Amino acid sequence: MTCTSSKSKSLRALTFLGVVLFCFHWSFSQREPQYTQYMYNIGSFNPAYVGTVESMDISALYRAQWIDIDGAPRTIRVGTNIPFANKRNGMGFNVVNDQLGPTTSTYVDISYSYQLNISENTRLSFGIDAGGSFLNVDFSKGDFENPGEPILDRGTINEFYPIIGAGLFLYADNWYLGASAPNFLTDGIYNDEVAAIVDDKLQFNLIGGYVFDLSSNLKFKPAVLVNLISGAPATINGSANFLISDVFTVGASYRVDNAVSGLVGFQISNGLFAGYSYDYNTNPLGDYNNGSHEVILKFYIGRGSGQNGNKNDNLKGKPKQIDSPRFF
């Protein structure tokens, strides 16, 4: 199957037609869209995270990938993390709209987490999530050649399929480790039409980070995210960020064999953070696009006066609740 935009006649678009189609097929082998600022979006792929924050937060993210390539991915995510008053339970809610070529997927899920004290300064959170994906495919958005694929004759496809996932999140004041599986329902749940579009595989996400206090006004925060997908190479994301005076963030990220990124952030007020990242492809695709842009806003509802969590937690033998300036 080959696909071109009806408006695109340039040699550049035709040359990379195969690349876009490959990414179109590969993208549906995983549920999670690609994020460069994953350190702000842990709750979107690990339900165990949602109750570990100090106060309720709401995130809004927009990602425009591979600028100048027609049909390239566009992602919008809105999510919230809500800790309960007992500091042991929490819930979250996510809506993600992911567009690629003629295909639009809208994911909706609700998460719940429960925490245990492992030691005086360490907690372990368990989480589950449930929801579903609304899949829409509109083949009128491009010109298609049909070498014996009857699904293209449908014109449009509108289907729904369920999602159930789980995760673990182990953390203390200055480090964290997490593991999650966004969707266990990957085999035998699709009808023939959806199965022709969605090649969903079991995916595991592993994340970790550490906060180094270099001085009273400077923190260094490396982090890593690894996506493991059955039948596909691992995707490894590494980042290194500096937090200056608990206000300015600057850093870089590297996605192995894929892209390098620059990240900046600003704590506009105690209740509002804004972040931006720019990706440049290090693979051959970089010669045919102008990079990827990602913008995020985080709103903190009822946030305390400090950046380091509830001080009374330490007196009770609990770690301070993790807060956004430390990226987890």
C-alpha positions as CSV (number, residue, x, y, z in Angstrom):
1,M,0.0,0.0,0.0
2,T,1.3,3.5,-0.9
3,C,-0.1,6.8,0.2
4,T,0.5,10.4,-0.9
5,S,-1.3,13.6,0.1
6,S,-3.5,14.8,-2.8
7,K,-1.9,18.2,-2.5
8,S,1.7,17.1,-2.4
9,K,3.5,16.7,-5.7
10,S,7.1,17.5,-4.6
11,L,9.9,15.1,-5.1
12,R,10.8,15.4,-1.4
13,A,7.4,14.2,-0.3
14,L,7.5,11.3,-2.8
15,T,11.0,10.3,-1.7
16,F,9.9,9.9,1.9
17,L,6.6,8.5,1.2
18,G,7.8,5.0,2.1
19,V,9.3,6.3,5.4
20,V,6.0,8.0,6.4
21,L,4.0,4.8,5.6
22,F,6.5,2.7,7.6
23,C,6.0,5.0,10.6
24,F,2.2,4.9,10.1
25,H,2.2,1.1,10.3
26,W,4.8,1.0,13.2
27,S,3.0,3.7,15.2
28,F,0.0,1.4,15.8
29,S,2.2,-1.3,17.2
30,Q,2.3,0.7,20.4
31,R,-0.3,2.7,22.4
32,E,1.8,5.5,23.6
33,P,2.5,8.5,21.4
34,Q,6.1,9.7,21.5
35,Y,7.0,12.5,24.0
36,T,10.3,14.4,24.4
37,Q,9.1,15.9,27.7
38,Y,8.2,12.5,29.1
39,M,9.4,13.7,32.6
40,Y,6.2,15.8,32.7
41,N,3.9,13.1,31.4
42,I,4.7,10.1,33.6
43,G,1.0,9.8,34.6
44,S,0.0,9.3,31.0
45,F,1.9,6.0,30.7
46,N,2.3,4.8,34.3
47,P,-0.9,4.8,36.4
48,A,1.1,4.2,39.7
49,Y,2.4,7.8,39.4
50,V,-1.0,9.5,39.7
51,G,-1.2,9.6,43.6
52,T,2.5,10.5,44.2
53,V,2.2,14.2,43.6
54,E,1.8,16.7,46.4
55,S,-1.3,18.5,45.0
56,M,-3.6,18.1,42.0
57,D,-2.1,19.0,38.7
58,I,-3.5,19.4,35.2
59,S,-1.3,19.1,32.1
60,A,-1.9,20.2,28.5
61,L,0.6,19.2,25.8
62,Y,0.8,19.7,22.0
63,R,3.4,17.9,19.8
64,A,3.9,18.6,16.1
65,Q,6.3,16.0,14.7
66,W,8.4,16.1,11.5
67,I,7.4,19.6,10.3
68,D,7.0,19.9,6.5
69,I,6.1,16.2,6.0
70,D,2.4,15.9,5.0
71,G,0.5,13.6,7.3
72,A,3.2,13.5,10.0
73,P,2.1,12.9,13.6
74,R,0.2,15.5,15.7
75,T,-0.5,14.8,19.4
76,I,-2.7,16.6,21.9
77,R,-2.8,15.3,25.5
78,V,-4.8,16.6,28.5
79,G,-4.3,14.8,31.8
80,T,-4.6,15.2,35.5
81,N,-3.1,13.6,38.7
82,I,-5.2,13.8,41.9
83,P,-3.7,12.7,45.2
84,F,-6.3,11.8,47.9
85,A,-6.1,13.5,51.4
86,N,-4.8,10.3,53.0
87,K,-1.7,10.5,50.9
88,R,-2.0,6.8,50.0
89,N,-4.5,6.8,47.2
90,G,-4.8,8.8,44.0
91,M,-6.5,8.9,40.7
92,G,-5.8,10.3,37.2
93,F,-7.6,11.0,34.0
94,N,-6.1,11.2,30.5
95,V,-7.4,12.1,27.0
96,V,-4.9,11.8,24.1
97,N,-5.6,12.6,20.5
98,D,-3.0,11.2,18.1
99,Q,-3.2,11.9,14.4
100,L,-1.1,10.3,11.7
101,G,-1.9,10.4,8.0
102,P,-5.6,9.4,7.5
103,T,-5.8,7.9,11.0
104,T,-6.9,9.6,14.3
105,S,-6.9,7.7,17.6
106,T,-8.4,9.2,20.7
107,Y,-7.5,7.5,24.0
108,V,-9.4,8.0,27.2
109,D,-8.5,6.3,30.5
110,I,-8.9,6.6,34.2
111,S,-6.2,5.6,36.6
112,Y,-6.1,4.6,40.3
113,S,-3.0,4.1,42.6
114,Y,-2.3,2.9,46.1
115,Q,1.0,3.5,48.0
116,L,2.9,1.6,50.7
117,N,5.8,2.8,52.9
118,I,8.8,0.6,52.1
119,S,11.2,2.4,54.5
120,E,11.4,5.7,56.3
121,N,12.2,7.5,53.1
122,T,10.9,5.3,50.3
123,R,7.4,4.5,49.0
124,L,6.0,2.0,46.5
125,S,2.9,2.9,44.5
126,F,0.7,0.4,42.6
127,G,-1.5,1.5,39.8
128,I,-4.1,0.3,37.3
129,D,-5.9,2.1,34.5
130,A,-8.8,1.3,32.2
131,G,-10.3,3.0,29.2
132,G,-10.4,2.7,25.5
133,S,-9.4,4.0,22.1
134,F,-11.7,5.5,19.5
135,L,-10.2,4.8,16.1
136,N,-11.1,6.8,13.0
137,V,-9.6,6.2,9.6
138,D,-10.6,8.4,6.7
139,F,-9.0,7.2,3.4
140,S,-10.3,10.2,1.6
141,K,-7.5,12.3,3.1
142,G,-5.0,10.9,0.6
143,D,-4.6,9.1,-2.7
144,F,-4.2,5.3,-2.3
145,E,-3.2,2.5,-4.6
146,N,-5.0,-0.6,-3.7
147,P,-3.1,-3.8,-4.5
148,G,-5.7,-6.2,-3.2
149,E,-6.5,-4.6,0.1
150,P,-10.3,-4.4,0.3
151,I,-10.3,-2.4,3.6
152,L,-9.5,0.7,1.5
153,D,-12.8,0.4,-0.3
154,R,-14.6,1.2,3.0
155,G,-13.7,4.9,2.8
156,T,-13.9,5.4,6.5
157,I,-13.6,3.3,9.6
158,N,-14.9,4.1,13.1
159,E,-14.2,1.6,15.8
160,F,-13.7,1.3,19.6
161,Y,-11.4,-1.1,21.5
162,P,-10.7,-1.4,25.3
163,I,-7.5,-0.7,27.2
164,I,-6.4,-2.1,30.5
165,G,-2.9,-1.3,32.0
166,A,-0.9,-1.4,35.2
167,G,2.3,0.0,36.7
168,L,4.6,0.3,39.7
169,F,6.4,3.4,40.9
170,L,9.1,3.3,43.6
171,Y,10.4,6.7,44.8
172,A,12.0,8.8,47.5
173,D,12.9,12.5,47.8
174,N,15.6,12.5,45.1
175,W,15.1,9.4,42.9
176,Y,12.5,7.3,41.3
177,L,12.0,4.0,39.3
178,G,8.9,3.0,37.4
179,A,7.6,0.2,35.2
180,S,4.3,0.0,33.4
181,A,2.4,-1.8,30.7
182,P,-0.1,0.6,29.0
183,N,-2.3,-2.2,27.6
184,F,-2.5,-5.9,28.3
185,L,-5.4,-6.4,25.8
186,T,-3.3,-6.7,22.6
187,D,-4.4,-10.1,21.2
188,G,-7.7,-11.2,19.9
189,I,-9.8,-8.1,20.8
190,Y,-9.9,-6.5,17.3
191,N,-12.3,-7.3,14.5
192,D,-10.9,-7.8,11.0
193,E,-11.1,-4.2,10.0
194,V,-9.3,-2.9,13.1
195,A,-6.7,-5.6,13.0
196,A,-5.8,-4.5,9.4
197,I,-4.9,-1.0,10.8
198,V,-3.9,-1.7,14.4
199,D,-0.9,-4.0,14.9
200,D,-0.9,-3.6,18.7
201,K,1.9,-5.3,20.6
202,L,2.5,-5.7,24.3
203,Q,4.6,-2.7,25.5
204,F,6.6,-2.1,28.7
205,N,7.8,1.3,29.8
206,L,10.8,1.6,32.2
207,I,11.6,5.0,33.7
208,G,14.1,6.3,36.2
209,G,15.7,9.5,37.4
210,Y,17.9,11.0,40.1
211,V,18.2,14.6,41.5
212,F,21.6,15.9,42.4
213,D,21.8,19.0,44.5
214,L,24.9,20.8,43.1
215,S,24.3,23.9,45.2
216,S,21.4,25.7,46.9
217,N,20.3,27.2,43.6
218,L,21.2,24.5,41.1
219,K,19.9,20.9,40.7
220,F,21.0,18.4,38.1
221,K,18.4,15.9,36.9
222,P,19.2,13.0,34.6
223,A,16.4,10.7,33.6
224,V,15.9,7.8,31.2
225,L,12.8,6.2,29.6
226,V,12.9,2.9,27.8
227,N,10.0,1.6,25.7
228,L,10.1,-2.2,25.1
229,I,7.7,-3.5,22.4
230,S,7.3,-7.1,21.4
231,G,9.0,-7.7,18.0
232,A,10.5,-4.2,17.8
233,P,13.9,-2.6,18.8
234,A,13.9,-0.9,22.2
235,T,13.4,2.9,22.2
236,I,15.8,4.5,24.6
237,N,15.3,8.2,25.7
238,G,17.9,9.9,27.9
239,S,17.7,13.4,29.3
240,A,19.8,15.7,31.4
241,N,18.3,18.9,32.8
242,F,19.5,21.7,35.1
243,L,17.0,23.5,37.4
244,I,18.2,27.0,38.3
245,S,16.8,28.7,41.4
246,D,13.7,26.5,41.2
247,V,12.5,28.6,38.3
248,F,14.4,28.0,35.1
249,T,15.0,24.7,33.5
250,V,17.4,24.0,30.6
251,G,18.7,20.7,29.3
252,A,19.0,18.2,26.4
253,S,17.7,14.9,25.4
254,Y,18.8,12.1,23.1
255,R,16.6,9.4,21.6
256,V,19.0,6.6,20.4
257,D,19.4,6.4,16.7
258,N,16.5,8.9,16.3
259,A,16.8,12.5,17.5
260,V,18.6,15.0,19.7
261,S,16.5,17.6,21.6
262,G,16.8,20.9,23.5
263,L,14.5,21.6,26.4
264,V,13.6,24.8,28.3
265,G,11.1,25.5,31.0
266,F,10.0,28.3,33.2
267,Q,8.0,28.2,36.5
268,I,5.8,31.2,35.7
269,S,4.2,31.1,39.1
270,N,3.8,28.6,42.0
271,G,0.8,27.3,40.1
272,L,1.9,27.3,36.5
273,F,4.8,25.8,34.6
274,A,5.5,26.1,30.8
275,G,8.0,23.9,28.9
276,Y,9.2,23.6,25.3
277,S,11.3,21.2,23.4
278,Y,12.7,20.9,19.9
279,D,13.8,17.7,18.2
280,Y,16.2,17.3,15.4
281,N,16.3,13.9,13.7
282,T,19.7,12.3,13.6
283,N,18.5,9.6,11.2
284,P,18.1,10.2,7.4
285,L,14.6,11.6,8.0
286,G,16.3,14.8,9.4
287,D,17.2,15.9,5.8
288,Y,13.5,16.0,4.9
289,N,11.8,17.9,7.8
290,N,12.3,20.9,10.0
291,G,12.2,19.0,13.3
292,S,9.5,18.5,15.9
293,H,8.1,21.0,18.4
294,E,6.5,20.2,21.7
295,V,4.8,22.6,24.2
296,I,3.4,21.8,27.6
297,L,1.6,23.7,30.3
298,K,1.2,22.4,33.8
299,F,-1.3,23.9,36.3
300,Y,-1.1,23.1,40.0
301,I,-4.3,23.3,42.0
302,G,-4.0,24.0,45.7
303,R,-0.3,23.8,45.6
304,G,1.7,24.4,48.9
305,S,4.1,27.3,49.3
306,G,7.2,25.2,49.0
307,Q,8.9,23.5,46.1
308,N,9.9,20.4,48.1
309,G,6.6,19.0,49.2
310,N,4.9,18.7,52.6
311,K,7.5,19.1,55.3
312,N,5.3,17.3,57.9
313,D,5.6,14.1,55.8
314,N,9.2,13.7,57.0
315,L,8.1,14.0,60.6
316,K,5.7,11.1,60.0
317,G,8.3,8.9,58.5
318,K,7.1,9.6,54.9
319,P,9.1,11.0,52.0
320,K,8.1,14.4,50.9
321,Q,5.7,14.3,48.0
322,I,7.3,14.6,44.7
323,D,6.8,18.0,42.9
324,S,7.1,19.0,39.3
325,P,10.4,21.1,39.4
326,R,12.1,17.7,39.9
327,F,10.4,16.3,36.8
328,F,8.7,13.4,38.5
